[in-house]
Amino acid sequence: MDSTRRWAGPVLGAFVAGCGLVAVPAPIAATAAGTAAGTVAGTVAATAVGPVSTAGTGAGRAGTAGTVYYVDSRAGDDAAAGTSETAPWRSLDQVNATELRPGDTVRLKRGGSWPGTLTLSGKGTAAAPITVEPYGKGAAPKISGRETACVVISGSYVRVTGVHARDCLWAGFEVGGNRNELDRVRADRNVTGVHIIGAHNVVRNSVLAGNNRMSVNDEGGDDDSGAFGVLLNGDDNLITGNVITGSYAPSKDYGFDGAAVEVFNGDRNRVTHNVSKDNLTFVELGARKGKTATGNVFAHNVVTSSRERGSFLVTRGARHAVGPVKGTVAVHNSVHLPGRDTSGWVCHDGCAPGILKLRNNVIVVGGQVGFEDGKGADEGGSVYRGRSRKFTLGPRSVMADPRFRGRDDLRLRPGSPAIGRGFRLGPDWYGGAALARDAAGTALPEAPTAGAYQH
């Protein structure tokens, strides 16, 4: 088991094999760590996220004018000035060798394709970020390569938008710096779509699809890992308004592995308003001994799958090799995993109220809807449906059919027992007041409906 960037947990059956679930803790403060205000635009799918205003932690939008560089993989020339559409560079090498300054912009020609890695080590400012964006007409500019990640951001206040990273050796986008932003990017056919090591970064409005390759896949050793949509090894990051699909790959150790979001050694991250489809797990959390994965928030996510195996959330207590994971909050999520070998939430090896807190969720699975051991989870205000459960229902929680509109449309039909069932909660439950809106962007009422969508 590689507990840094290639870590993955145990395989899931009706619940995590060999693990029992434990209950959740008292509320954890998860305030927005950002400074400048930003906007999540987000119509990402028919059942997906609506506009959500968030406290921005990444690169700013308004900027001071700097130098604009142009790169055209077909008609460019590395001997050209690179500062106009009529004299563009050809390769990424020219960008990598340039010291980008606050307010500078790199424009990649649409329809272009580059091998190798785009390295962004410059430092922008909140008022004048460094920007990478497309120009022209056609498909998004694509970067592919078998050298580590395709786009590596080690600088700060860097904003990358509209870039496609495919078939990269490790990650489509690797963010090691702080206060950067990925907006409307696409990553597919990688080990991980986005890998974040730094802090106060934002990934929004992006598509992370089919990142289904393993980095470690060998017999024995409990160390297989890979197939991540987002791998979080940093703190105070925001993952919002994205579509994450197909993080699911064969594993010699576990049968199958993969997660839409994997958190390892990461604190106070906020994962909100995302659409997750056909991933093995929506989120799994852990930390190396001496490290922490504390106070992470998962709110207003819509999670569906047509696969026979899968789960929504997996976390663990102090008895596990990568526990305890403290203060995880899951609130107002809607989950539909009808496959027989599926589970809702799993809190095992010493779960307790300080490990996991669940409120106002709607979870339908073909297997076990929840599992706790130890002192049990702090749970309430939710609707569950499944073949079995191994936890004590909290206040206002029921086992009932929530009456989803469809297999993948998790809005509610009239008469749903989820309507008005939720608790009115403070902003810390959502990771900040700006995130206290449902998956369609609707403000939460005094008597909220459980699940990702208000009715």
C-alpha positions as CSV (number, residue, x, y, z in Angstrom):
1,M,0.0,0.0,0.0
2,D,1.4,3.3,-1.1
3,S,0.0,5.8,1.4
4,T,0.9,8.9,-0.4
5,R,-0.3,9.3,-4.0
6,R,-0.9,5.7,-5.0
7,W,-2.9,4.5,-1.9
8,A,-6.1,2.7,-2.2
9,G,-8.3,1.0,0.4
10,P,-9.9,-2.4,0.7
11,V,-12.2,-3.8,-1.9
12,L,-15.9,-3.2,-1.5
13,G,-18.6,-5.9,-1.5
14,A,-22.0,-5.4,0.2
15,F,-19.7,-3.5,2.5
16,V,-16.0,-3.0,2.7
17,A,-14.5,-6.5,3.0
18,G,-13.3,-7.2,6.5
19,C,-14.5,-3.8,7.8
20,G,-17.4,-2.7,9.9
21,L,-18.9,0.8,9.9
22,V,-18.9,3.2,12.7
23,A,-20.9,6.3,13.5
24,V,-20.1,9.9,13.0
25,P,-18.8,12.7,15.2
26,A,-20.1,16.0,16.4
27,P,-20.1,18.9,13.9
28,I,-16.7,20.1,12.7
29,A,-16.0,23.6,11.6
30,A,-15.2,23.6,7.9
31,T,-15.1,27.2,7.1
32,A,-14.0,28.5,3.7
33,A,-10.3,29.1,3.7
34,G,-10.3,31.3,0.7
35,T,-10.0,35.0,0.2
36,A,-11.3,36.4,-3.0
37,A,-14.9,35.7,-4.2
38,G,-15.4,33.5,-7.2
39,T,-18.3,31.9,-9.1
40,V,-19.0,28.3,-9.9
41,A,-20.8,28.4,-13.2
42,G,-22.0,25.0,-13.5
43,T,-24.6,23.4,-15.6
44,V,-22.7,20.1,-16.0
45,A,-25.4,17.5,-16.8
46,A,-29.2,17.1,-17.0
47,T,-29.3,16.1,-13.4
48,A,-26.3,18.1,-12.4
49,V,-25.2,21.0,-10.5
50,G,-26.7,24.4,-10.9
51,P,-25.0,27.8,-10.4
52,V,-23.4,28.0,-7.0
53,S,-21.6,31.1,-5.6
54,T,-18.6,30.0,-3.6
55,A,-15.8,31.6,-1.5
56,G,-13.0,31.3,-3.9
57,T,-9.7,29.9,-2.9
58,G,-7.9,29.7,-6.2
59,A,-6.7,32.2,-8.8
60,G,-8.6,35.4,-9.2
61,R,-10.6,36.3,-12.4
62,A,-9.8,40.0,-12.9
63,G,-6.2,40.8,-13.8
64,T,-3.6,43.3,-14.8
65,A,-2.7,43.0,-18.5
66,G,0.6,41.1,-19.0
67,T,2.2,39.5,-22.0
68,V,0.1,37.1,-24.1
69,Y,1.8,34.1,-25.7
70,Y,0.4,32.0,-28.5
71,V,1.1,28.3,-29.2
72,D,0.0,26.5,-32.3
73,S,1.0,22.8,-32.6
74,R,0.4,22.8,-36.4
75,A,1.5,26.1,-37.8
76,G,3.7,27.5,-35.1
77,D,7.5,28.0,-35.1
78,D,9.6,27.9,-32.0
79,A,11.9,30.5,-33.6
80,A,9.0,33.0,-33.8
81,A,8.3,35.7,-31.2
82,G,5.3,33.8,-29.8
83,T,3.5,37.0,-28.9
84,S,0.8,37.1,-31.6
85,E,-1.5,34.8,-33.5
86,T,0.5,35.4,-36.6
87,A,3.8,34.4,-35.0
88,P,3.0,31.6,-32.5
89,W,5.3,29.1,-30.9
90,R,4.9,25.5,-31.9
91,S,6.0,23.5,-28.8
92,L,5.3,23.5,-25.0
93,D,9.1,23.7,-24.5
94,Q,9.0,27.4,-25.2
95,V,6.3,28.0,-22.6
96,N,8.2,25.9,-20.1
97,A,11.3,27.9,-20.6
98,T,9.5,31.2,-20.2
99,E,9.4,33.0,-16.8
100,L,5.6,33.8,-16.6
101,R,4.8,36.8,-14.6
102,P,1.6,38.2,-13.0
103,G,-1.0,38.9,-15.6
104,D,0.6,36.9,-18.3
105,T,-1.6,34.6,-20.5
106,V,-0.7,31.5,-22.5
107,R,-3.1,30.7,-25.3
108,L,-3.1,27.2,-26.9
109,K,-4.7,26.9,-30.4
110,R,-7.9,24.9,-30.5
111,G,-7.5,21.7,-32.4
112,G,-3.9,21.4,-31.4
113,S,-2.2,18.5,-29.8
114,W,1.1,18.4,-27.8
115,P,3.1,15.5,-26.4
116,G,5.0,15.9,-23.1
117,T,4.3,18.2,-20.1
118,L,3.2,21.8,-19.7
119,T,5.0,23.1,-16.6
120,L,3.7,26.2,-14.9
121,S,6.0,27.3,-12.1
122,G,5.3,31.1,-12.3
123,K,3.6,33.0,-9.5
124,G,0.7,35.3,-10.3
125,T,-1.3,37.3,-7.8
126,A,-4.9,37.4,-6.8
127,A,-5.4,40.5,-8.9
128,A,-3.2,39.3,-11.8
129,P,-3.2,35.6,-12.1
130,I,-1.3,33.7,-14.8
131,T,-3.8,32.3,-17.3
132,V,-3.7,29.3,-19.7
133,E,-6.7,29.3,-22.1
134,P,-7.7,28.2,-25.6
135,Y,-8.0,30.4,-28.7
136,G,-9.4,29.9,-32.1
137,K,-12.1,27.4,-33.2
138,G,-12.3,23.6,-32.8
139,A,-11.7,21.0,-30.2
140,A,-10.1,21.9,-26.9
141,P,-6.3,21.9,-27.0
142,K,-5.0,18.5,-25.9
143,I,-1.9,17.5,-24.1
144,S,-0.8,13.8,-23.9
145,G,2.4,12.2,-22.8
146,R,4.0,9.4,-21.0
147,E,6.1,11.6,-18.8
148,T,4.6,12.0,-15.3
149,A,1.6,14.4,-15.5
150,C,0.5,16.3,-18.6
151,V,0.0,19.7,-16.8
152,V,2.1,20.4,-13.7
153,I,1.4,23.5,-11.7
154,S,4.0,24.2,-9.1
155,G,3.4,28.0,-9.0
156,S,0.6,30.0,-7.4
157,Y,-2.4,32.0,-8.7
158,V,-2.4,30.1,-11.9
159,R,-5.7,29.6,-13.7
160,V,-6.0,26.9,-16.4
161,T,-9.2,26.7,-18.4
162,G,-10.5,24.8,-21.4
163,V,-7.5,22.4,-21.7
164,H,-7.8,18.6,-22.3
165,A,-5.2,16.2,-20.7
166,R,-5.4,12.6,-22.0
167,D,-3.3,9.4,-21.8
168,C,-0.8,10.9,-19.3
169,L,1.6,8.6,-17.4
170,W,0.2,9.6,-14.0
171,A,-2.1,12.6,-13.8
172,G,-3.9,14.8,-16.3
173,F,-3.3,17.8,-14.0
174,E,-1.0,17.8,-11.0
175,V,-1.3,20.8,-8.7
176,G,1.6,21.2,-6.3
177,G,1.3,24.9,-5.7
178,N,-1.2,27.0,-3.8
179,R,-4.2,29.1,-4.8
180,N,-4.5,27.8,-8.3
181,E,-7.6,27.0,-10.3
182,L,-8.7,24.5,-12.9
183,D,-11.9,25.6,-14.7
184,R,-13.7,23.7,-17.5
185,V,-10.8,21.3,-18.1
186,R,-11.1,17.7,-19.2
187,A,-9.0,14.8,-18.1
188,D,-9.4,11.2,-19.3
189,R,-7.6,7.9,-19.7
190,N,-5.1,8.7,-16.9
191,V,-4.3,7.1,-13.5
192,T,-5.8,10.2,-11.9
193,G,-7.6,13.0,-13.6
194,V,-6.4,15.7,-11.1
195,H,-3.8,15.2,-8.3
196,I,-3.6,18.0,-5.7
197,I,-0.7,18.2,-3.3
198,G,-1.0,22.0,-2.6
199,A,-3.5,24.0,-0.6
200,H,-6.4,26.4,-1.4
201,N,-6.8,25.2,-4.9
202,V,-10.1,25.0,-6.9
203,V,-11.3,22.5,-9.5
204,R,-14.6,23.5,-10.9
205,N,-17.0,22.9,-13.9
206,S,-14.7,20.2,-15.3
207,V,-15.2,16.7,-16.7
208,L,-13.0,13.9,-15.4
209,A,-14.0,10.8,-17.4
210,G,-12.6,7.3,-17.7
211,N,-9.5,7.8,-15.6
212,N,-9.4,4.0,-15.2
213,R,-5.7,3.0,-15.2
214,M,-3.9,1.5,-12.2
215,S,-0.5,2.8,-11.1
216,V,0.1,-0.3,-8.9
217,N,-1.6,-3.6,-9.8
218,D,0.2,-6.7,-8.6
219,E,-0.5,-9.9,-6.7
220,G,-0.7,-9.6,-2.9
221,G,0.7,-6.9,-0.7
222,D,-2.6,-4.9,-0.3
223,D,-1.0,-2.1,-2.3
224,D,-2.9,-1.8,-5.6
225,S,-4.1,1.7,-6.4
226,G,-5.2,4.0,-9.2
227,A,-8.3,5.0,-11.2
228,F,-8.9,8.3,-9.4
229,G,-11.0,11.1,-10.6
230,V,-9.4,13.5,-8.1
231,L,-6.7,12.5,-5.6
232,L,-6.4,15.0,-2.7
233,N,-3.1,15.0,-0.8
234,G,-3.4,18.6,0.2
235,D,-5.5,20.9,2.5
236,D,-8.3,23.4,2.1
237,N,-9.1,22.7,-1.5
238,L,-12.5,23.0,-3.2
239,I,-13.8,20.5,-5.7
240,T,-17.1,21.7,-7.0
241,G,-19.5,21.6,-10.0
242,N,-17.6,18.8,-11.8
243,V,-18.8,15.6,-13.6
244,I,-16.6,12.6,-12.6
245,T,-17.3,9.3,-14.3
246,G,-15.7,5.9,-14.9
247,S,-13.1,5.7,-12.2
248,Y,-13.2,1.9,-12.1
249,A,-10.5,-0.6,-13.0
250,P,-9.6,-4.3,-12.4
251,S,-7.3,-4.9,-9.4
252,K,-5.4,-8.0,-8.6
253,D,-5.6,-7.3,-4.9
254,Y,-9.2,-6.1,-4.6
255,G,-11.0,-7.3,-7.7
256,F,-11.8,-3.8,-8.7
257,D,-10.5,-0.4,-7.5
258,G,-11.2,3.3,-8.1
259,A,-12.8,6.4,-6.7
260,A,-14.3,9.6,-7.9
261,V,-12.4,11.4,-5.0
262,E,-9.7,9.9,-2.9
263,V,-8.5,11.8,0.2
264,F,-5.2,10.8,1.8
265,N,-3.3,13.1,4.2
266,G,-5.7,16.0,3.3
267,D,-7.6,18.3,5.8
268,R,-10.6,20.6,5.4
269,N,-11.2,19.9,1.7
270,R,-14.7,20.6,0.4
271,V,-16.2,18.4,-2.2
272,T,-19.5,19.8,-3.2
273,H,-22.1,19.9,-6.0
274,N,-20.5,17.3,-8.2
275,V,-22.1,14.6,-10.4
276,S,-20.5,11.1,-9.9
277,K,-21.4,8.3,-12.3
278,D,-20.2,4.7,-12.6
279,N,-17.2,5.1,-10.3
280,L,-16.4,2.2,-7.9
281,T,-16.5,4.5,-4.8
282,F,-17.5,8.2,-4.6
283,V,-15.0,8.9,-1.8
284,E,-12.6,7.0,0.4
285,L,-10.5,8.6,3.1
286,G,-7.3,7.7,5.0
287,A,-4.1,9.1,6.5
288,R,-0.6,7.8,7.1
289,K,0.4,7.5,10.7
290,G,1.5,10.9,12.0
291,K,-0.6,12.6,9.3
292,T,-4.3,13.6,9.3
293,A,-7.3,13.6,7.0
294,T,-9.5,15.7,9.2
295,G,-12.6,17.9,8.7
296,N,-13.4,17.1,5.0
297,V,-16.9,18.0,3.8
298,F,-19.0,16.3,1.1
299,A,-22.2,18.2,0.3
300,H,-24.8,18.3,-2.4
301,N,-23.3,15.6,-4.6
302,V,-25.3,13.4,-6.9
303,V,-23.9,9.9,-7.1
304,T,-25.2,7.1,-9.4
305,S,-23.9,3.9,-10.9
306,S,-25.1,1.1,-13.1
307,R,-22.3,-1.2,-11.9
308,E,-22.9,-4.2,-9.7
309,R,-20.3,-3.1,-7.2
310,G,-19.8,0.3,-5.6
311,S,-20.1,2.5,-2.5
312,F,-20.8,6.1,-1.6
313,L,-18.3,6.8,1.3
314,V,-15.7,4.8,3.1
315,T,-13.9,6.0,6.2
316,R,-12.2,4.4,9.3
317,G,-11.3,4.7,12.9
318,A,-8.2,4.4,14.9
319,R,-7.9,0.6,14.6
320,H,-7.2,0.8,10.9
321,A,-3.7,1.2,9.4
322,V,-4.7,4.4,7.7
323,G,-7.0,5.7,10.5
324,P,-8.3,7.5,12.4
325,V,-10.0,9.8,9.9
326,K,-11.7,12.4,12.0
327,G,-14.5,14.9,11.4
328,T,-15.8,13.8,8.0
329,V,-19.1,15.5,7.2
330,A,-21.5,14.2,4.6
331,V,-24.6,16.3,4.1
332,H,-27.4,16.7,1.5
333,N,-26.1,14.0,-0.9
334,S,-28.3,11.9,-3.2
335,V,-27.1,8.4,-3.9
336,H,-28.5,5.6,-6.1
337,L,-26.4,2.5,-6.5
338,P,-28.9,-0.3,-7.4
339,G,-26.3,-3.1,-8.0
340,R,-26.6,-6.0,-5.6
341,D,-23.0,-5.7,-4.3
342,T,-23.1,-2.1,-3.2
343,S,-23.0,-0.1,0.0
344,G,-23.9,3.3,1.2
345,W,-21.6,4.6,3.9
346,V,-19.0,2.5,5.7
347,C,-17.4,3.6,8.9
348,H,-15.2,0.8,10.3
349,D,-12.4,-0.1,12.7
350,G,-13.4,2.2,15.5
351,C,-16.1,4.5,14.0
352,A,-17.4,7.1,16.5
353,P,-19.2,10.4,16.5
354,G,-15.8,12.1,16.0
355,I,-15.2,10.1,12.9
356,L,-18.2,10.6,10.7
357,K,-21.2,12.9,10.7
358,L,-24.1,12.4,8.3
359,R,-27.2,14.7,7.8
360,N,-30.0,15.1,5.4
361,N,-28.8,12.5,2.8
362,V,-30.9,10.2,0.5
363,I,-29.2,6.9,-0.1
364,V,-30.6,4.0,-2.1
365,V,-28.4,0.9,-2.7
366,G,-28.9,-2.7,-3.7
367,G,-26.9,-3.9,-0.8
368,Q,-26.2,-2.5,2.7
369,V,-27.2,1.2,3.1
370,G,-24.8,1.8,6.0
371,F,-22.3,0.1,8.4
372,E,-20.9,1.3,11.7
373,D,-19.0,-0.3,14.5
374,G,-17.6,1.1,17.7
375,K,-19.8,3.9,19.2
376,G,-21.6,4.4,16.0
377,A,-22.2,7.4,13.6
378,D,-23.8,10.7,14.3
379,E,-26.5,10.4,11.8
380,G,-30.0,11.9,11.2
381,G,-32.5,13.6,8.9
382,S,-32.0,11.0,6.1
383,V,-33.9,8.5,3.9
384,Y,-32.4,5.1,3.2
385,R,-33.4,2.1,1.1
386,G,-31.5,-1.2,0.7
387,R,-31.4,-4.9,1.5
388,S,-29.9,-4.3,4.9
389,R,-28.3,-1.9,7.3
390,K,-25.9,-2.1,10.2
391,F,-26.3,1.1,12.1
392,T,-28.9,2.8,14.3
393,L,-31.2,5.2,12.6
394,G,-30.8,8.7,14.0
395,P,-33.4,11.4,14.6
396,R,-35.8,11.9,11.6
397,S,-34.1,9.2,9.6
398,V,-36.3,6.4,8.0
399,M,-36.0,3.4,5.8
400,A,-38.3,4.1,2.9
401,D,-38.5,4.6,-0.9
402,P,-37.5,8.2,-1.6
403,R,-39.3,8.2,-4.9
404,F,-36.5,9.4,-7.2
405,R,-37.7,10.5,-10.7
406,G,-35.5,8.0,-12.4
407,R,-32.4,5.8,-12.2
408,D,-30.1,8.7,-12.8
409,D,-32.5,11.6,-12.1
410,L,-32.4,11.9,-8.4
411,R,-34.8,14.7,-8.1
412,L,-37.9,13.7,-6.0
413,R,-41.4,13.0,-7.1
414,P,-44.4,14.4,-5.1
415,G,-45.0,12.4,-1.9
416,S,-41.4,11.6,-1.2
417,P,-40.6,11.0,2.5
418,A,-37.5,13.1,2.0
419,I,-39.5,16.3,1.5
420,G,-39.1,18.5,4.6
421,R,-37.3,15.7,6.5
422,G,-33.9,17.4,6.9
423,F,-32.5,19.5,9.7
424,R,-31.8,23.2,9.3
425,L,-28.0,23.4,9.6
426,G,-25.5,26.1,9.9
427,P,-23.0,27.1,7.2
428,D,-20.1,25.1,8.7
429,W,-21.8,21.9,7.7
430,Y,-21.5,22.8,4.0
431,G,-18.0,24.3,4.1
432,G,-19.2,27.9,4.2
433,A,-22.4,29.9,3.7
434,A,-21.8,30.3,-0.1
435,L,-22.1,26.5,-0.5
436,A,-25.4,26.2,1.4
437,R,-27.4,25.7,-1.9
438,D,-28.8,22.6,-3.4
439,A,-27.5,20.8,-6.5
440,A,-29.6,23.1,-8.7
441,G,-28.4,26.3,-7.0
442,T,-31.6,26.8,-4.9
443,A,-31.2,28.3,-1.4
444,L,-32.0,25.9,1.4
445,P,-35.3,26.6,3.2
446,E,-36.0,26.6,6.9
447,A,-37.4,23.0,6.6
448,P,-35.1,21.5,4.0
449,T,-35.7,18.4,2.0
450,A,-33.1,15.6,2.4
451,G,-30.9,14.9,-0.5
452,A,-29.0,17.0,-3.1
453,Y,-32.2,18.6,-4.5
454,Q,-34.8,20.7,-2.8
455,H,-38.4,20.1,-3.7
